[in-house]
């Protein structure tokens, strides 16, 4: 205790996480803290926690440090409050990830602005005050992604953080004669509330990254704060221009994994449906090209209700063709389109989210398919299903899984007169703040809805499910929901986070729902 007694420490991004941990630790060591953040409530809570612990802290929020005037004002307010600056911890950072090929210029610039530019702006505003103080310590937040790739595409984030690490070296050279030390801290996987939600799912890809650490755990905000404290204090008086990696050893090995992945539950043997269904391939002309698709019908002559079946991120593959057969065997005409036709035919063998080298490719496909594209395609898919000789003249259904759940709602919204039933299973991000949130979009449809949720799903947690129910009820939309116990995102799909009993229950609910809503119309 007392390693920072008498020092004035400016810390950015103090509403939670690493910024809050640093504020608490630095204050405990005697520093007077000046914080800031865009999030007002979180920033105020950090001040309260520091003060309850006996420390001294003030904070300004909301502050957008990527705006030069706001960065300058925050620094000036800190100097006015405490007379100078001894420590600047550039912790605040936010960016966007995604495949380079589909990364917009706006997302690229947003990331550089909020991960690199803000460090330049705040440091520039504080530099003269550090010089006047006779020196001090600047700590910049980098990332292991500055020098290493992962199966999660992060080109913009990596470029911005590489810039931070490079800037640190040059600032150290220029600051040395003034007694200013400049160093960087590059964290690996550090736990957050959202991160903890993903960790609850043993099938989530984040566990692959956890297993790259020989320590076998996720980092904590306090792990980073302790290194920042070292760099802020006189304990590091002869350390400048360095980048300290805090990643539990994640970047030590090449392709190494510590620990084992959870065993995939084998899918139950598929009931032979070849004698009960007929499968044919077709091509659907859309506004943007030609989509390849399967049509699966019951055996024999007749006309049955039509159902659009949308895949998850892994696309059309034998697993989904079997699912189409099972629906057809229950008395429906099923159109299974290749949602990603703009990128070519489905991969053979199929790509899998469980293989690191393919995860980024799948994300690129998913991010390349926007809702406006899907809405244009939906017009063609609906027309093709209607035109098939085995499709009855009545209402249609649409079924979506995971990422395509929102697409199923969008399809019913662009063709409200056609769709009377929409079923979604382990679909994510269905209820958010956007005016175009899927649960708000549902108000533009005339369909009844069936929602099947996993008990543990970071993409659709309990509070989001509750909000969806509230919004649908308020809008007067007929719906049914079920949360499937002891399941994870992807439980109904044989090559995902498959859970046999829940998957079978999902089939019972789905077929009953479609029968009630389509065959009685």
RASUL-V180685 format. One record per helix or strand. SS is the DSSP state (alpha for helix, beta for strand). FROM is the first residue (numbers start at 1). LEN is the number of residues. Records with the same first field share a line. If there is no record, write none. Layout:
SS: FROM-LEN + FROM-LEN
This chain:
beta: 8-5 + 32-6 + 56-6 + 87-4 + 98-1 + 136-6 + 154-1 + 180-8 + 190-1 + 219-1 + 243-4 + 277-9 + 290-9 + 304-6 + 332-6 + 391-1 + 396-6 + 419-7 + 448-9 + 479-10
alpha: 17-12 + 40-13 + 68-15 + 100-3 + 105-29 + 144-3 + 155-22 + 193-7 + 206-5 + 221-12 + 234-3 + 318-12 + 341-3 + 356-12 + 371-17 + 404-11 + 438-7 + 462-13 + 500-19
